[in-house]
Amino acid sequence: MGPRGQDDEKDGRTAPTSGHDRPAPPSPPGPRTAGNGAEPGTGEHRSGAEPDDAREHPPATDGNEDAGSGHEGADGQCEGAGTDGSRGAVGGSGEAAGADDRPEGAGTDGSRGAVGGSGEAAGAAGESGGVPDGGQGDAGRSEGAAFGSEGVPDRSEGAAGRSEGAGGRREGIDGGAERVAAVRRVGAVGRRRRGAQLVACAALLAVAMTGGAIALGTGRAPAVQPVAAGAVDPGVLGGGDLDASITALQTHLRAQPKDSGGWATLGLAYVEQARTKADPSRYPQAERALRRSLSLAPDSDQALAGRAALAAARHDFTNALAYADAALRQNPYSERALSSRIDALVELGRYAEASTAARTADARKPGVPVFTRYAYVHELAGDVTTARRVLEQALAAASSPGDTAYVATQLGQLAWNQGDYKSALTCYARALAADDGYLPALEGRARARAADGDRAGAVKDMEALVARSPLPGPLVELGELYEARGAAGDRARARRQYALVDAWTALARANGVNADLDTALAAAEHGDRRAALRAARAEWARRHTVHTADALAWALHVNGRDREALPYARRATATGYRNAAFRYHRGVIELATGHRAAGRASLASALRLNPGFSPLGAARARTALEGAE
């Protein structure tokens, strides 16, 4: 909902995203630890002993039409919804079949689903997948060695201070130094594998990741939160200081090394830290913590759901689905696993199954995480009206600043996709009012400002963003903003942003992240076109989504293979997903293959839908359309 984002592959709060493929939306509440087996972020409980057969894991799972009305009544969509946050948009019971037998605390508070109705779709969750190989870790590892191998950061890591200024929260030098260490590891990989070119890129990335902090000055270090043994607050990760929360968990686990839930929560915290700091080097730490949790409690739905989140963050959606299914066999009401299952199916291009999974999740565990995913499934099918309505319901149900920022950002992205920049900016303003450090909202505001003609504001926002989170999508967007501005030195500035994409990609791959989609999207326009095609083909071999179809179509086009590209461009627009960039790509390819009328229609449709969809692409679309008339 990526990831919106995302995506995402969805902002989502799980994975770094390219900015092109919205990430699967995450479960906004932070992961939690509890001695009663509570699901992270949900407070749900599992009652009674599991039957013997429930403890066995299953085998692993294997148009251009302007649909909709755009933004009816969109002006008020971020002003506070008129729906009761505890009820669905349509109504009905919203309860799963067999609700009398549901685990204690699972959806029994009277909350209503996005769809309503009296029962969940049959067989829609947790029926197909088991744990991928190696999921349970090394049970024989000694406790002391296990903790030492987790890669737990030094206590000083929690001192990545933040200074408050006019631009909101800013990270201090300590946070930048932490990421420099990760970049240095990439440099070592580069020396072994790619030589001086990758080392140079890594150095550029180090400058990008620390430059903002150095320029702004050292922030104050937050106080370390001491935690008494056995007293980890289940909501400790739902607050605003993730570094301090991780320090608290480390303290707890030193005193209670056999706390499976604590290890699972730490693993999820590392996944979140990787996302917020754009530092994929956290993923191996997350994997070790989650393996440790499973070695202590092989059937822990919390740890299995954590493995699903980690796999999704690494863009390994096949294993994400398998882990989500395994978690749901242990706890069919796990909000995190239900959400991860939708994410995985979306990112594998299995949209019909994703829709069924979303209905099931809505019946079992209605709430913000499920509503946002339900909305994204409908958006991908071109049903913008339903997507907006459900997101407005989710915004009404938001009970924390983090939830409000997350959902308002999704509404802003939906509005931007339809070319409604006024509504988008209103939504991003609401998100940043709730959490002035929420980076996806800052990115969205930058894109909306650029599309609305405020290039200076867009550049300022995007520069602030990449100084803190140099992910491929924002880096490419900033480079294109520089190119579009055309001031002295802007071309060189743009080249530096594009070079940083290579450094991030190398860092991601060194830490187990599949970065082929990011490579394909960035390199097709601003890098090695043959590498873009190789990456796009590799990603298409793994999953058939509208985003991978578009990436492969465009990579084929820039390599002069338009006839081969055309079927993929058509497939990218076949679900009804209203994406101006997809329509632009299709129109250019149609013109190149002699389909002039269709090409003009596609280009006109792209510009009608979202006239400012790209700093460079929108202008090129207008030029191509004028040349075709």
Backbone torsions as a table, in degrees:
resi	resn	phi	psi	omega
1	MET	NA	NA	NA
2	GLY	NA	64.9	-157.8
3	PRO	101.8	56.8	-147.1
4	ARG	-55.3	-155.7	170.4
5	GLY	95.2	NA	NA
6	GLN	NA	-143.0	-133.0
7	ASP	-104.9	106.4	63.9
8	ASP	124.3	NA	NA
9	GLU	NA	122.5	-107.2
10	LYS	-60.2	138.6	169.8
11	ASP	-42.0	-52.5	166.3
12	GLY	39.2	86.7	-112.9
13	ARG	-86.8	44.8	-177.9
14	THR	-123.9	-34.5	-170.7
15	ALA	-135.0	143.8	170.8
16	PRO	-60.7	143.2	-174.7
17	THR	-126.3	164.7	-177.5
18	SER	-84.8	-18.5	-174.1
19	GLY	91.6	-17.8	179.4
20	HIS	-93.9	-49.0	179.2
21	ASP	-97.5	110.5	-175.9
22	ARG	-65.4	132.9	-177.7
23	PRO	-67.3	157.1	174.0
24	ALA	-66.3	130.3	-177.8
25	PRO	-63.0	144.3	-175.2
26	PRO	-89.4	-178.7	168.9
27	SER	-90.3	105.9	-172.4
28	PRO	-54.7	-44.5	-178.2
29	PRO	-62.7	144.9	-179.5
30	GLY	-68.0	156.1	177.2
31	PRO	-63.2	150.2	-175.5
32	ARG	-130.4	158.6	176.4
33	THR	-119.9	138.8	175.1
34	ALA	-155.9	145.7	-179.1
35	GLY	-71.7	-11.2	-177.5
36	ASN	-95.0	9.5	179.9
37	GLY	81.3	25.0	-178.2
38	ALA	-65.3	143.2	175.1
39	GLU	-71.0	134.1	-179.3
40	PRO	-58.8	129.7	173.7
41	GLY	79.9	1.4	-176.4
42	THR	-123.7	-27.2	-176.9
43	GLY	75.4	9.9	-177.4
44	GLU	-80.8	159.0	-176.5
45	HIS	-125.3	155.1	172.9
46	ARG	-113.3	130.3	-176.6
47	SER	-110.8	146.5	173.6
48	GLY	80.3	164.8	178.9
49	ALA	-80.6	147.4	177.0
50	GLU	-76.7	138.9	172.2
51	PRO	-65.3	156.8	-175.4
52	ASP	-56.8	-43.3	-175.9
53	ASP	-70.6	-20.1	178.1
54	ALA	-75.6	-13.6	-178.8
55	ARG	-87.2	-8.5	179.9
56	GLU	-89.6	129.3	-179.7
57	HIS	-78.6	141.4	178.1
58	PRO	-75.6	168.5	175.5
59	PRO	-66.9	156.0	-176.9
60	ALA	-69.2	150.1	179.7
61	THR	-78.0	121.7	173.5
62	ASP	-38.2	NA	NA
63	GLY	NA	153.9	177.3
64	ASN	-62.8	-12.5	-175.7
65	GLU	-61.0	139.6	177.9
66	ASP	-83.3	72.1	-178.3
67	ALA	-66.3	147.4	175.1
68	GLY	83.5	172.8	-174.8
69	SER	-103.7	8.4	-178.7
70	GLY	78.5	-111.0	-172.4
71	HIS	-123.5	70.3	173.8
72	GLU	-67.3	125.5	177.8
73	GLY	62.4	26.1	-173.4
74	ALA	-74.0	-22.5	-174.8
75	ASP	-57.2	-30.4	-176.7
76	GLY	-99.3	9.4	-169.0
77	GLN	-69.9	-21.8	178.0
78	CYS	-111.3	16.5	-177.7
79	GLU	-95.0	3.9	-176.0
80	GLY	108.9	113.1	-173.5
81	ALA	-76.4	154.7	179.1
82	GLY	-91.1	14.1	-179.1
83	THR	-99.0	151.3	175.0
84	ASP	-73.8	123.5	-176.7
85	GLY	-60.8	-16.7	-177.9
86	SER	-95.5	2.1	-176.1
87	ARG	-123.6	154.7	178.8
88	GLY	-77.7	166.5	-178.2
89	ALA	-70.2	-29.1	-179.6
90	VAL	-103.1	-36.9	-179.9
91	GLY	110.5	-155.4	-175.0
92	GLY	89.7	-179.3	-173.5
93	SER	-75.7	-30.8	-179.7
94	GLY	65.2	12.5	-176.1
95	GLU	-103.0	147.2	178.7
96	ALA	-72.9	151.2	174.2
97	ALA	-59.6	142.0	-178.3
98	GLY	72.4	31.4	-173.4
99	ALA	-64.2	-24.4	180.0
100	ASP	-63.6	-22.8	-178.4
101	ASP	-99.1	7.0	-174.6
102	ARG	-70.4	155.9	178.3
103	PRO	-58.6	146.3	-179.4
104	GLU	-56.1	130.4	176.8
105	GLY	86.8	-0.5	-176.4
106	ALA	-94.2	96.8	174.6
107	GLY	68.9	23.4	-177.8
108	THR	-96.6	10.8	-176.2
109	ASP	-90.5	7.6	178.5
110	GLY	85.3	7.3	178.3
111	SER	-67.3	150.0	-175.5
112	ARG	-112.7	153.2	-176.6
113	GLY	-83.3	169.3	178.5
114	ALA	-66.7	-32.0	-178.5
115	VAL	-100.1	-36.4	-174.4
116	GLY	84.1	-144.9	-176.3
117	GLY	85.0	174.7	-173.3
118	SER	-104.6	-4.6	-177.9
119	GLY	-156.8	162.2	-179.0
120	GLU	-91.1	159.5	178.6
121	ALA	-64.6	139.2	-175.6
122	ALA	-71.7	138.9	172.5
123	GLY	60.8	29.7	-173.1
124	ALA	-93.0	-6.8	-178.5
125	ALA	-146.6	140.6	169.1
126	GLY	72.1	18.9	-174.2
127	GLU	-102.1	-12.6	-167.9
128	SER	-114.8	-17.1	-166.6
129	GLY	-120.2	154.1	174.4
130	GLY	-119.7	-165.6	-178.2
131	VAL	-87.7	126.4	175.0
132	PRO	-60.2	159.5	-177.2
133	ASP	-54.7	140.4	175.5
134	GLY	82.5	7.8	-173.6
135	GLY	-68.6	-20.5	-173.5
136	GLN	-98.0	-3.8	174.8
137	GLY	73.7	-168.7	-176.4
138	ASP	-100.2	101.4	-175.7
139	ALA	-68.6	-22.7	-175.4
140	GLY	-85.9	2.8	-177.6
141	ARG	-69.1	139.4	179.8
142	SER	-69.7	150.7	-174.8
143	GLU	-61.5	-44.4	-178.2
144	GLY	-64.0	-44.7	-179.6
145	ALA	-66.6	-36.4	-179.6
146	ALA	-61.0	-44.1	-179.4
147	PHE	-65.7	-42.1	-178.8
148	GLY	-63.0	-29.7	-177.5
149	SER	-83.4	-4.0	-177.2
150	GLU	-72.6	-7.6	-177.1
151	GLY	67.3	30.8	-178.4
152	VAL	-63.7	127.4	-176.9
153	PRO	-65.1	158.4	173.7
154	ASP	-58.9	152.7	179.2
155	ARG	-56.8	-29.0	-177.6
156	SER	-65.7	-17.2	179.7
157	GLU	-61.1	-33.7	-179.7
158	GLY	-66.5	-7.5	-177.6
159	ALA	-94.6	25.9	176.0
160	ALA	-72.7	82.9	-168.1
161	GLY	-68.1	161.3	177.7
162	ARG	-126.1	134.7	176.0
163	SER	-105.1	140.4	-179.4
164	GLU	-91.7	127.4	178.7
165	GLY	-144.1	-169.9	-175.9
166	ALA	-63.9	-28.3	-178.8
167	GLY	-87.4	7.7	-179.2
168	GLY	97.6	-155.2	-176.5
169	ARG	-73.4	143.1	-180.0
170	ARG	-134.9	140.0	-176.2
171	GLU	-84.2	145.0	-178.8
172	GLY	-85.7	-179.6	-174.8
173	ILE	-64.7	-34.4	-178.4
174	ASP	-60.3	-41.0	178.6
175	GLY	-63.4	-37.8	178.1
176	GLY	-67.4	-40.0	-179.9
177	ALA	-61.7	-36.7	178.5
178	GLU	-59.2	-40.9	-179.2
179	ARG	-77.4	-28.8	175.5
180	VAL	-58.9	-39.0	178.6
181	ALA	-59.2	-40.7	178.1
182	ALA	-64.6	-40.7	179.7
183	VAL	-65.4	-35.9	177.8
184	ARG	-62.7	-34.0	176.3
185	ARG	-64.6	-36.6	175.6
186	VAL	-63.6	-38.8	178.6
187	GLY	-58.1	-39.0	178.2
188	ALA	-64.1	-41.9	176.4
189	VAL	-61.5	-41.1	-178.6
190	GLY	-63.0	-39.5	-179.6
191	ARG	-64.6	-34.3	179.6
192	ARG	-76.9	-36.7	-167.4
193	ARG	-108.9	-38.5	-172.1
194	ARG	-127.4	-1.9	173.3
195	GLY	74.1	-150.3	-168.7
196	ALA	-64.7	-28.4	-176.2
197	GLN	-62.9	-47.5	-178.9
198	LEU	-68.5	-35.9	177.8
199	VAL	-60.5	-43.3	179.5
200	ALA	-62.3	-41.3	178.5
201	CYS	-64.2	-40.7	179.9
202	ALA	-63.2	-38.6	178.3
203	ALA	-63.5	-41.0	176.8
204	LEU	-61.6	-41.3	179.8
205	LEU	-64.3	-38.5	177.9
206	ALA	-60.8	-42.2	178.3
207	VAL	-62.7	-43.6	-178.6
208	ALA	-63.4	-37.2	-174.5
209	MET	-79.8	-20.4	-178.3
210	THR	-111.4	-18.6	-172.8
211	GLY	-59.5	-43.4	-179.3
212	GLY	-61.7	-41.0	-178.5
213	ALA	-67.6	-40.4	-179.4
214	ILE	-65.4	-41.5	-178.9
215	ALA	-65.5	-34.4	-175.0
216	LEU	-88.3	-13.4	179.5
217	GLY	96.5	164.5	-178.3
218	THR	-75.5	131.5	177.9
219	GLY	-85.3	170.5	177.5
220	ARG	-79.4	146.0	-179.3
221	ALA	-83.9	130.0	178.2
222	PRO	-70.7	151.1	178.0
223	ALA	-66.9	139.0	175.9
224	VAL	-71.1	135.5	-178.6
225	GLN	-89.8	109.4	176.9
226	PRO	-72.7	145.9	179.9
227	VAL	-132.3	129.0	177.4
228	ALA	-73.1	147.0	179.6
229	ALA	-55.3	133.5	177.4
230	GLY	74.7	12.9	-176.5
231	ALA	-128.4	37.4	177.5
232	VAL	-67.1	125.4	177.8
233	ASP	-68.1	122.5	-179.3
234	PRO	-57.9	-24.0	-179.7
235	GLY	-98.9	15.4	-171.8
236	VAL	-61.4	-29.5	-179.4
237	LEU	-90.8	-0.5	178.5
238	GLY	-88.1	-3.5	179.7
239	GLY	-84.1	-162.6	-172.2
240	GLY	-94.9	-11.3	-173.1
241	ASP	-117.8	93.6	-175.6
242	LEU	-67.9	-38.8	179.9
243	ASP	-59.9	-44.5	179.4
244	ALA	-66.2	-35.7	178.3
245	SER	-65.1	-40.5	178.1
246	ILE	-64.9	-41.4	176.4
247	THR	-59.5	-40.7	178.6
248	ALA	-62.6	-42.5	178.5
249	LEU	-64.8	-40.8	178.4
250	GLN	-60.4	-43.4	178.4
251	THR	-60.5	-45.7	179.6
252	HIS	-61.0	-43.6	-175.2
253	LEU	-73.4	-24.6	172.9
254	ARG	-65.1	-35.3	179.6
255	ALA	-84.8	-29.2	-176.3
256	GLN	-129.8	68.9	-173.7
257	PRO	-68.4	-10.0	179.8
258	LYS	-100.0	14.3	179.5
259	ASP	-82.4	97.2	-179.0
260	SER	-59.0	-42.8	179.9
261	GLY	-63.7	-35.2	177.3
262	GLY	-63.9	-42.4	177.9
263	TRP	-64.3	-40.2	178.8
264	ALA	-62.7	-42.3	179.2
265	THR	-65.2	-40.1	177.5
266	LEU	-62.3	-42.3	178.1
267	GLY	-59.8	-45.2	178.3
268	LEU	-64.7	-35.3	178.5
269	ALA	-64.8	-38.2	177.3
270	TYR	-65.8	-36.8	176.4
271	VAL	-60.9	-44.6	179.0
272	GLU	-65.2	-39.1	179.5
273	GLN	-64.6	-38.3	176.9
274	ALA	-59.7	-40.4	-179.7
275	ARG	-69.4	-48.6	-174.0
276	THR	-70.3	-27.7	-179.2
277	LYS	-102.4	3.4	-177.0
278	ALA	51.7	42.4	-174.7
279	ASP	-124.8	91.4	-178.3
280	PRO	-65.1	-10.9	179.0
281	SER	-65.0	-12.8	176.1
282	ARG	-74.4	-20.3	-175.0
283	TYR	-63.9	-43.0	175.1
284	PRO	-60.2	-36.1	176.2
285	GLN	-63.6	-42.2	178.4
286	ALA	-62.2	-42.4	-179.2
287	GLU	-62.8	-42.6	-179.9
288	ARG	-64.9	-40.2	179.5
289	ALA	-65.3	-41.7	-179.1
290	LEU	-70.2	-36.2	174.6
291	ARG	-62.9	-40.5	178.7
292	ARG	-61.9	-42.4	178.3
293	SER	-59.6	-44.6	-178.5
294	LEU	-71.7	-26.4	175.7
295	SER	-68.3	-27.7	178.6
296	LEU	-87.4	-32.5	-178.5
297	ALA	-144.3	85.3	-173.3
298	PRO	-58.5	-24.0	-177.8
299	ASP	-102.8	18.2	-178.0
300	SER	-67.8	114.1	178.4
301	ASP	-66.4	-29.7	178.0
302	GLN	-63.1	-46.8	-179.5
303	ALA	-70.1	-38.3	178.0
304	LEU	-64.1	-41.4	176.1
305	ALA	-65.1	-34.1	175.3
306	GLY	-64.1	-40.2	176.3
307	ARG	-63.9	-35.3	176.6
308	ALA	-63.4	-43.7	179.3
309	ALA	-63.6	-40.7	179.3
310	LEU	-65.1	-45.0	179.2
311	ALA	-60.6	-41.9	177.8
312	ALA	-63.7	-39.3	178.8
313	ALA	-61.8	-32.5	178.0
314	ARG	-87.8	5.5	-179.9
315	HIS	64.4	29.6	174.4
316	ASP	-101.7	78.0	-168.4
317	PHE	-77.5	-23.2	175.6
318	THR	-64.3	-47.7	177.6
319	ASN	-70.8	-31.1	176.0
320	ALA	-59.6	-41.8	178.5
321	LEU	-65.8	-42.8	-179.0
322	ALA	-63.0	-43.1	179.3
323	TYR	-68.1	-39.1	177.9
324	ALA	-61.9	-42.5	178.6
325	ASP	-63.6	-40.8	178.9
326	ALA	-63.6	-40.6	178.3
327	ALA	-64.1	-39.5	-177.8
328	LEU	-71.2	-24.2	173.8
329	ARG	-67.7	-30.1	177.5
330	GLN	-83.2	-35.9	-177.2
331	ASN	-147.7	94.7	-176.5
332	PRO	-62.8	-11.5	-177.3
333	TYR	-107.4	14.9	177.8
334	SER	-66.5	112.0	-178.7
335	GLU	-61.0	-42.7	-178.7
336	ARG	-64.5	-42.8	-179.1
337	ALA	-69.8	-40.8	176.3
338	LEU	-58.5	-42.6	-179.5
339	SER	-68.3	-43.5	-179.8
340	SER	-64.2	-32.4	179.2
341	ARG	-65.7	-42.3	176.0
342	ILE	-62.0	-47.0	-179.5
343	ASP	-54.9	-48.5	-176.3
344	ALA	-63.1	-44.0	-179.5
345	LEU	-64.9	-39.9	176.4
346	VAL	-60.6	-48.1	-174.8
347	GLU	-75.6	-12.0	171.4
348	LEU	-92.0	-2.0	179.1
349	GLY	79.3	15.4	-179.1
350	ARG	-96.0	70.8	-167.4
351	TYR	-69.6	-37.6	178.7
352	ALA	-63.5	-42.3	177.6
353	GLU	-66.9	-35.9	178.1
354	ALA	-64.0	-39.6	178.4
355	SER	-63.2	-42.8	177.3
356	THR	-63.9	-43.3	179.1
357	ALA	-62.7	-36.0	178.8
358	ALA	-66.7	-39.3	177.8
359	ARG	-65.7	-39.8	178.0
360	THR	-63.8	-46.3	179.8
361	ALA	-62.1	-38.1	179.5
362	ASP	-64.6	-35.9	178.5
363	ALA	-73.5	-37.3	-175.8
364	ARG	-83.6	-40.1	-170.8
365	LYS	-145.6	65.0	179.8
366	PRO	-62.8	141.2	-179.3
367	GLY	165.0	-179.8	-174.4
368	VAL	-55.2	-49.4	-178.3
369	PRO	-58.9	-39.8	-179.3
370	VAL	-75.1	-41.4	-179.2
371	PHE	-58.4	-42.9	-177.2
372	THR	-66.0	-37.1	177.9
373	ARG	-71.1	-40.0	177.1
374	TYR	-57.8	-42.7	179.7
375	ALA	-63.2	-42.5	-177.2
376	TYR	-66.5	-37.6	176.5
377	VAL	-59.0	-41.8	178.9
378	HIS	-70.3	-37.3	177.9
379	GLU	-61.9	-41.4	179.1
380	LEU	-61.4	-26.8	177.9
381	ALA	-88.8	2.5	179.3
382	GLY	87.9	4.7	-178.8
383	ASP	-90.6	76.7	-176.4
384	VAL	-68.4	-35.1	-178.2
385	THR	-60.9	-47.9	178.9
386	THR	-66.2	-42.0	179.8
387	ALA	-57.5	-44.9	-179.0
388	ARG	-66.2	-43.1	-179.0
389	ARG	-60.8	-43.2	-178.1
390	VAL	-69.8	-36.9	176.4
391	LEU	-65.7	-37.3	176.0
392	GLU	-63.8	-37.3	175.3
393	GLN	-63.7	-42.8	179.1
394	ALA	-63.0	-38.3	179.3
395	LEU	-65.5	-38.4	177.6
396	ALA	-65.7	-31.7	-178.9
397	ALA	-83.8	-11.4	-177.1
398	ALA	-61.3	129.5	-175.1
399	SER	-116.4	5.9	-179.4
400	SER	-143.5	159.0	176.7
401	PRO	-57.8	-37.1	179.5
402	GLY	-63.7	-44.1	177.5
403	ASP	-62.8	-43.6	-179.7
404	THR	-61.0	-45.7	179.7
405	ALA	-61.8	-42.7	-177.5
406	TYR	-64.7	-50.3	-175.9
407	VAL	-70.5	-40.7	178.0
408	ALA	-60.7	-34.9	177.1
409	THR	-66.5	-39.3	177.5
410	GLN	-63.7	-40.8	175.8
411	LEU	-63.5	-38.0	177.1
412	GLY	-63.4	-41.8	178.7
413	GLN	-64.7	-41.0	178.1
414	LEU	-61.6	-43.7	178.7
415	ALA	-64.4	-43.2	-179.8
416	TRP	-61.2	-41.0	179.5
417	ASN	-60.0	-27.6	179.1
418	GLN	-93.8	5.7	179.1
419	GLY	78.9	14.2	179.5
420	ASP	-95.1	81.0	-171.7
421	TYR	-72.7	-31.6	178.0
422	LYS	-62.0	-48.6	179.3
423	SER	-65.6	-38.8	179.6
424	ALA	-60.2	-47.1	-179.1
425	LEU	-64.8	-35.0	176.5
426	THR	-63.1	-42.9	179.8
427	CYS	-66.5	-42.4	179.5
428	TYR	-66.5	-34.5	176.7
429	ALA	-64.0	-40.1	178.5
430	ARG	-66.2	-39.8	179.0
431	ALA	-62.0	-45.4	-177.6
432	LEU	-73.5	-24.9	173.8
433	ALA	-68.2	-34.4	178.4
434	ALA	-75.0	-37.7	-178.5
435	ASP	-149.8	99.1	-174.5
436	ASP	-70.6	-5.7	176.9
437	GLY	-105.9	11.8	-177.2
438	TYR	-79.0	104.5	-169.8
439	LEU	-66.3	-38.1	177.1
440	PRO	-58.5	-33.4	177.0
441	ALA	-69.3	-37.9	177.2
442	LEU	-64.3	-41.7	177.6
443	GLU	-63.7	-44.9	179.4
444	GLY	-61.9	-41.5	178.8
445	ARG	-62.8	-38.7	178.4
446	ALA	-60.9	-45.6	-179.6
447	ARG	-65.4	-40.4	179.8
448	ALA	-67.2	-39.7	177.6
449	ARG	-63.3	-42.4	179.1
450	ALA	-61.7	-45.2	-178.8
451	ALA	-66.3	-29.5	-177.3
452	ASP	-89.1	3.5	175.4
453	GLY	97.0	-1.0	179.2
454	ASP	-93.6	74.3	-176.1
455	ARG	-66.4	-38.6	-179.4
456	ALA	-62.3	-44.6	177.7
457	GLY	-64.5	-37.0	179.2
458	ALA	-65.0	-44.5	179.6
459	VAL	-63.3	-42.9	180.0
460	LYS	-60.6	-46.1	179.4
461	ASP	-63.9	-44.4	-175.4
462	MET	-70.8	-34.8	175.4
463	GLU	-63.2	-42.3	177.3
464	ALA	-62.6	-38.0	-178.5
465	LEU	-66.7	-50.9	-174.7
466	VAL	-71.1	-21.8	174.8
467	ALA	-65.3	-26.4	-177.8
468	ARG	-105.6	-28.6	-174.7
469	SER	-146.8	80.2	-174.9
470	PRO	-79.7	72.9	177.4
471	LEU	-90.5	160.0	-174.2
472	PRO	-57.0	-46.3	-177.4
473	GLY	-57.9	-54.1	178.2
474	PRO	-62.6	-36.4	179.0
475	LEU	-61.6	-45.2	178.5
476	VAL	-65.3	-42.9	179.9
477	GLU	-60.8	-43.1	179.6
478	LEU	-65.6	-42.0	177.1
479	GLY	-58.9	-42.0	179.7
480	GLU	-70.4	-33.2	174.4
481	LEU	-63.2	-40.9	176.1
482	TYR	-61.8	-45.5	-179.9
483	GLU	-61.0	-43.2	-178.9
484	ALA	-66.2	-34.6	179.1
485	ARG	-69.1	-45.3	173.5
486	GLY	71.9	23.6	177.8
487	ALA	-76.9	171.1	179.8
488	ALA	-59.6	129.1	178.7
489	GLY	84.5	-5.3	-176.6
490	ASP	-68.9	-33.4	179.7
491	ARG	-64.7	-40.8	177.3
492	ALA	-66.8	-39.4	177.0
493	ARG	-61.2	-41.2	179.4
494	ALA	-63.2	-43.6	-179.9
495	ARG	-60.2	-36.9	179.4
496	ARG	-64.7	-38.3	178.7
497	GLN	-65.0	-41.7	-178.7
498	TYR	-66.8	-35.3	178.2
499	ALA	-65.4	-33.3	-179.7
500	LEU	-66.1	-26.3	177.2
501	VAL	-60.6	-42.0	178.4
502	ASP	-61.0	-39.6	-179.4
503	ALA	-66.7	-44.1	178.7
504	TRP	-62.8	-41.6	-179.2
505	THR	-61.4	-42.0	178.4
506	ALA	-64.0	-43.0	178.1
507	LEU	-62.2	-42.2	179.7
508	ALA	-63.1	-46.9	-178.1
509	ARG	-65.6	-35.0	178.9
510	ALA	-65.6	-16.6	-179.0
511	ASN	-115.8	27.2	170.2
512	GLY	83.4	14.7	-179.5
513	VAL	-95.3	132.1	172.4
514	ASN	-78.8	111.4	-174.5
515	ALA	-111.8	21.8	-175.4
516	ASP	-64.8	-38.6	-180.0
517	LEU	-65.7	-42.0	177.3
518	ASP	-60.1	-43.1	179.3
519	THR	-62.4	-46.2	-177.2
520	ALA	-61.3	-44.3	-176.3
521	LEU	-68.2	-44.3	-177.1
522	ALA	-75.2	-44.4	-174.6
523	ALA	-70.7	-29.9	-179.8
524	ALA	-59.7	-36.7	-178.3
525	GLU	-96.6	-33.0	-167.1
526	HIS	-136.4	22.3	-177.4
527	GLY	-153.1	-143.0	-178.0
528	ASP	-81.3	108.7	-174.6
529	ARG	-66.3	-34.4	177.4
530	ARG	-68.5	-37.0	175.5
531	ALA	-65.0	-36.2	177.6
532	ALA	-61.0	-42.5	-179.0
533	LEU	-68.6	-40.7	177.3
534	ARG	-60.6	-43.7	-178.7
535	ALA	-67.1	-41.2	-179.5
536	ALA	-65.0	-40.2	177.5
537	ARG	-64.5	-41.6	180.0
538	ALA	-62.7	-41.4	-179.5
539	GLU	-69.6	-38.6	177.9
540	TRP	-63.9	-33.9	178.1
541	ALA	-64.8	-26.9	-179.2
542	ARG	-86.9	-37.2	-174.6
543	ARG	-157.0	142.5	-176.7
544	HIS	-110.4	88.8	178.3
545	THR	-115.4	170.3	176.3
546	VAL	-63.7	-32.7	-178.8
547	HIS	-73.2	-40.8	177.9
548	THR	-71.1	-32.4	175.9
549	ALA	-63.6	-44.1	178.7
550	ASP	-64.7	-43.0	-179.7
551	ALA	-62.1	-42.2	179.8
552	LEU	-68.5	-40.5	178.1
553	ALA	-58.6	-45.9	-176.4
554	TRP	-72.1	-35.8	177.1
555	ALA	-64.7	-39.2	175.5
556	LEU	-64.3	-41.9	-179.6
557	HIS	-60.2	-49.3	-176.2
558	VAL	-68.3	-15.1	174.2
559	ASN	-96.8	12.7	174.9
560	GLY	75.8	23.5	-176.5
561	ARG	-117.2	61.6	-171.7
562	ASP	-69.8	-37.4	-179.7
563	ARG	-64.0	-38.0	175.5
564	GLU	-69.9	-29.0	-177.2
565	ALA	-75.2	-31.8	-170.2
566	LEU	-56.6	-45.9	179.3
567	PRO	-60.3	-34.3	179.5
568	TYR	-72.1	-37.6	177.7
569	ALA	-63.9	-38.8	178.0
570	ARG	-68.5	-37.9	179.6
571	ARG	-65.6	-35.4	-179.4
572	ALA	-62.7	-27.5	-178.1
573	THR	-103.8	6.1	-170.4
574	ALA	-75.8	-23.9	-175.8
575	THR	-81.0	-12.8	-175.0
576	GLY	96.4	-0.3	178.8
577	TYR	-58.1	126.6	-173.0
578	ARG	-90.3	87.7	-176.7
579	ASN	-129.2	115.1	-174.3
580	ALA	-66.1	-36.2	-179.9
581	ALA	-62.9	-40.4	178.1
582	PHE	-61.5	-42.9	-179.0
583	ARG	-67.5	-37.3	175.8
584	TYR	-62.0	-49.0	179.1
585	HIS	-59.0	-44.4	179.9
586	ARG	-61.9	-43.0	-178.8
587	GLY	-62.4	-42.6	178.7
588	VAL	-62.9	-42.7	-179.5
589	ILE	-67.9	-39.1	177.5
590	GLU	-63.2	-41.5	176.7
591	LEU	-62.4	-41.5	-178.0
592	ALA	-67.1	-23.3	-179.9
593	THR	-100.7	11.3	174.6
594	GLY	88.6	4.4	178.5
595	HIS	-91.8	74.1	-168.6
596	ARG	-69.5	-43.3	-179.6
597	ALA	-63.5	-44.6	179.1
598	ALA	-64.8	-38.9	179.7
599	GLY	-63.8	-43.6	177.6
600	ARG	-62.1	-41.1	-179.4
601	ALA	-64.1	-40.8	-179.5
602	SER	-67.1	-43.0	179.9
603	LEU	-65.9	-42.8	178.7
604	ALA	-63.7	-38.6	178.7
605	SER	-64.0	-41.0	179.1
606	ALA	-61.0	-46.0	-176.9
607	LEU	-73.7	-28.5	176.2
608	ARG	-71.7	-37.4	-177.7
609	LEU	-71.7	-48.7	-175.1
610	ASN	-148.6	86.0	-172.5
611	PRO	-60.4	-21.5	-178.5
612	GLY	-116.5	41.3	-171.7
613	PHE	-67.4	-18.6	-178.6
614	SER	-156.3	140.5	179.2
615	PRO	-57.9	-36.9	179.5
616	LEU	-104.2	-39.1	-174.7
617	GLY	-63.1	-38.0	-178.7
618	ALA	-63.8	-42.8	178.6
619	ALA	-65.2	-39.8	178.3
620	ARG	-66.7	-35.0	177.2
621	ALA	-63.5	-41.9	179.0
622	ARG	-64.7	-41.5	178.7
623	THR	-63.5	-43.8	179.9
624	ALA	-64.3	-39.8	-179.5
625	LEU	-66.8	-42.0	178.2
626	GLU	-63.4	-37.8	179.8
627	GLY	-71.2	-22.4	-177.8
628	ALA	-89.0	-10.1	-177.2
629	GLU	-88.0	NA	NA
